[in-house]
């Protein structure tokens, strides 16, 4: 049965702590990998010098191709040259940078940007004439993302601390809002939809990957299929999601499932336009 004892603040703190731990784990894994690679590179150089043939280094294998969350959902070409920590901290359920069809010079906001993978991919697409903002409430994720952006040499990105229910950016200043499996974690989704609408310019659009439930599933049934921090219990149904976006003022709302994450629960592509 769903646990109804938590307040919104309790749930937000639970989510924050969960993703802070994920950021620390990704950072530690990256540091360990870099140390191992440095050691292997030195050993390879010594072997090559002694035998006059190049050595090879081992690397970790990719996540399973059918994984419902994480970096396995991106084509390998997208991940090329991205910092290890940004990839390791990827916890999304899709690839919103592809969904949003970003163009040169656009200004983009990533809600719940985490380790920065979608910010960095967006920065490539919008080019030096564009700008990408990453918003996250978790200090550990922000620190990881800032480090990743520095390593990537991304000069057209900026990371902001805050919540997705109160975006610290002026109204009507963005072309695109993206998000990757984060809106389901909010306990005030109408506020999130209203903020997306507020910061977009007229004609601006959203390109979101999120978990969405079949309309037949009650909130209790959704909670039985997974926890809140697991991006399941807090998911809206298809009808609820569309109604929420329209209530905020969006038009051309479309929600298309891409793959299953649990029984009756799907990762979905969400698109809409601010008229």
C-alpha positions in Angstrom: 0.0 0.0 0.0 1.2 3.6 -0.6 2.7 5.4 2.3 0.7 8.6 2.8 2.5 9.7 6.0 5.1 11.8 4.2 4.7 15.5 3.6 5.8 17.2 0.5 8.9 18.4 2.3 9.7 14.9 3.6 9.5 13.5 0.1 11.6 16.3 -1.4 14.3 15.6 1.2 14.1 11.9 0.6 14.6 12.5 -3.1 17.5 15.0 -2.5 19.3 12.5 -0.2 18.9 9.7 -2.7 20.3 11.7 -5.6 23.1 13.2 -3.4 24.2 9.6 -2.6 24.0 8.8 -6.3 26.2 11.8 -7.1 28.8 10.8 -4.5 28.8 7.2 -5.8 29.3 8.4 -9.4 32.1 10.8 -8.3 33.9 8.1 -6.4 33.6 5.6 -9.2 35.0 8.2 -11.7 37.9 8.9 -9.4 38.6 5.2 -9.1 38.4 4.6 -12.8 40.7 7.5 -13.6 43.2 6.3 -11.1 43.1 2.8 -12.6 43.4 4.1 -16.1 46.4 6.2 -15.1 48.1 3.2 -13.6 47.2 1.0 -16.7 48.4 3.7 -19.0 51.8 3.8 -17.2 52.1 0.0 -17.3 51.1 -0.1 -20.9 53.7 2.5 -21.8 56.4 0.5 -20.0 55.3 -2.7 -21.8 55.2 -1.0 -25.2 58.7 0.4 -24.7 60.0 -3.0 -23.7 58.3 -5.0 -26.4 58.0 -2.3 -29.1 54.3 -3.0 -29.5 51.3 -1.1 -28.2 49.4 -2.3 -25.2 45.7 -2.1 -24.5 43.6 -0.9 -21.6 40.5 -2.5 -20.2 37.3 -0.6 -19.7 34.0 -1.2 -18.0 31.3 -2.7 -20.2 28.2 -0.7 -21.1 24.9 -1.0 -19.3 22.5 -3.6 -20.7 21.0 -2.4 -24.0 17.5 -2.9 -22.6 18.1 -1.0 -19.3 15.0 1.2 -18.6 17.1 4.0 -17.0 20.6 5.4 -17.5 23.2 6.1 -20.1 22.3 2.9 -22.1 19.4 4.9 -23.5 21.7 7.2 -25.4 23.4 6.3 -28.7 27.1 5.8 -28.3 27.8 8.7 -30.6 26.1 11.0 -28.1 28.4 9.8 -25.3 31.6 10.2 -27.2 34.0 12.6 -25.4 31.6 13.2 -22.5 33.3 13.2 -19.1 33.0 9.9 -17.2 31.2 11.4 -14.2 28.4 12.9 -16.4 27.7 9.5 -17.9 28.0 7.6 -14.6 25.5 9.9 -13.0 22.9 9.5 -15.8 19.7 8.3 -14.2 17.2 9.3 -16.7 14.6 7.3 -18.7 15.2 8.8 -22.2 17.1 11.2 -24.3 15.3 14.6 -24.1 18.0 16.4 -26.1 16.9 14.3 -29.2 13.2 14.7 -28.3 13.5 18.5 -28.2 15.2 18.7 -31.6 17.5 21.5 -30.5 18.8 24.1 -33.0 21.8 26.4 -33.2 21.5 29.5 -31.0 18.7 28.3 -28.8 18.4 29.0 -25.0 17.6 25.8 -23.1 16.7 24.9 -19.5 17.2 21.3 -18.2 14.9 20.8 -15.1 16.6 18.5 -12.6 19.9 18.4 -14.5 21.7 16.0 -12.2 25.2 15.2 -13.4 24.8 17.3 -16.4 24.7 14.8 -19.3 21.7 16.4 -21.0 23.1 19.9 -20.4 26.4 19.0 -22.1 24.6 17.2 -25.0 22.3 20.3 -25.4 25.4 22.6 -25.4 26.8 20.7 -28.4 23.6 21.1 -30.3 22.9 24.8 -29.6 26.5 25.8 -30.3 28.5 28.8 -29.0 25.6 31.1 -29.9 23.2 29.3 -27.6 23.1 28.8 -23.9 22.0 25.9 -21.7 21.0 26.2 -18.0 20.9 23.2 -15.7 18.7 23.5 -12.6 19.1 21.1 -9.7 18.4 21.2 -5.9 21.2 18.8 -4.9 24.6 20.3 -4.2 26.4 17.1 -4.8 25.0 16.8 -8.3 25.7 20.4 -9.0 29.3 20.0 -8.0 29.6 16.9 -10.2 28.0 18.7 -13.2 30.2 21.7 -12.8 33.3 19.5 -12.8 32.0 17.6 -15.9 31.3 20.9 -17.8 34.9 22.1 -17.0 36.4 18.9 -18.3 34.2 19.1 -21.4 35.3 22.7 -22.0 31.6 23.7 -22.3 31.6 27.5 -22.1 27.9 28.0 -23.0 26.4 26.3 -19.9 25.4 27.5 -16.4 24.3 25.5 -13.5 21.7 26.9 -11.0 20.7 25.7 -7.6 16.9 25.6 -7.0 13.8 23.6 -7.3 11.8 22.9 -10.5 8.7 24.3 -8.8 10.4 27.8 -8.6 12.8 28.3 -11.5 15.3 31.1 -10.8 15.1 32.6 -14.4 13.1 35.5 -15.8 9.9 34.9 -17.7 9.8 34.5 -21.4 13.5 34.1 -21.9 13.9 30.5 -23.1 13.3 28.6 -26.3 13.2 25.1 -24.9 12.7 23.3 -21.6 13.9 19.7 -21.3 13.8 17.3 -18.4 14.8 13.7 -18.0 12.7 11.5 -15.6 12.4 14.3 -13.0 9.0 15.8 -13.1 7.5 12.6 -11.7 9.5 13.2 -8.5 7.8 16.6 -7.9 5.0 16.7 -5.3 3.6 19.9 -7.0 3.4 19.1 -10.7 1.0 22.0 -11.5 3.7 24.4 -10.2 6.3 22.7 -12.4 4.1 23.0 -15.5 3.3 26.6 -14.7 7.0 27.4 -14.3 7.9 25.7 -17.6 5.2 27.8 -19.3 6.4 31.0 -17.6 10.1 30.9 -18.6 9.4 30.0 -22.2 9.0 32.6 -24.9 5.8 32.5 -27.1 6.4 29.7 -29.5 8.8 28.0 -27.1 8.5 24.3 -26.5 9.1 21.4 -24.1 10.8 18.1 -24.9 10.6 15.9 -21.9 11.4 12.2 -21.1 9.4 11.0 -18.0 7.7 8.0 -16.5 3.9 7.9 -17.2 1.3 5.5 -16.0 -1.5 3.8 -17.9 -4.8 5.7 -17.3 -6.3 2.6 -15.7 -3.8 2.6 -12.9 -4.8 4.3 -9.6 -2.2 6.2 -7.5 -2.2 3.2 -5.2 -1.5 0.7 -8.0 1.4 2.9 -9.2 2.9 3.0 -5.7 2.7 -0.8 -5.6 4.9 -1.0 -8.7 7.8 1.1 -7.3 8.9 3.8 -4.9 8.8 7.5 -5.2 12.5 7.9 -5.6 12.5 5.1 -8.2 10.4 7.4 -10.5 7.3 5.2 -10.3 5.0 6.1 -7.4 4.8 9.8 -8.3 4.2 9.3 -12.0 1.1 10.9 -13.6 -1.2 9.0 -16.0 -1.2 9.9 -19.7 -4.5 11.7 -19.2 -3.4 13.5 -16.1 -0.1 14.6 -17.7 -1.9 16.0 -20.8 -4.5 17.8 -18.7 -1.9 19.3 -16.5 0.0 20.7 -19.4 -3.1 22.1 -21.0 -4.2 23.7 -17.7 -0.9 25.5 -17.6 -1.6 26.9 -21.1 0.3 24.6 -23.4 -1.0 23.5 -26.7 0.0 20.7 -29.2 0.4 18.3 -26.3 1.7 14.9 -27.2 2.8 12.0 -25.1 4.3 8.9 -26.7 5.4 5.8 -24.7 8.9 4.5 -25.7 9.6 1.5 -23.4 8.2 -0.1 -20.2 9.7 0.5 -16.8 7.2 -1.5 -14.8 3.8 -3.2 -15.4 1.6 -0.5 -16.8 4.3 2.2 -16.4 6.2 3.6 -19.3 9.0 5.9 -20.2 7.4 8.4 -22.5 8.3 11.4 -24.7 6.3 14.5 -23.8 6.0 17.4 -26.2 4.1 20.7 -26.0 4.2 24.3 -27.2 3.6 27.7 -25.6 1.3 29.6 -28.0 
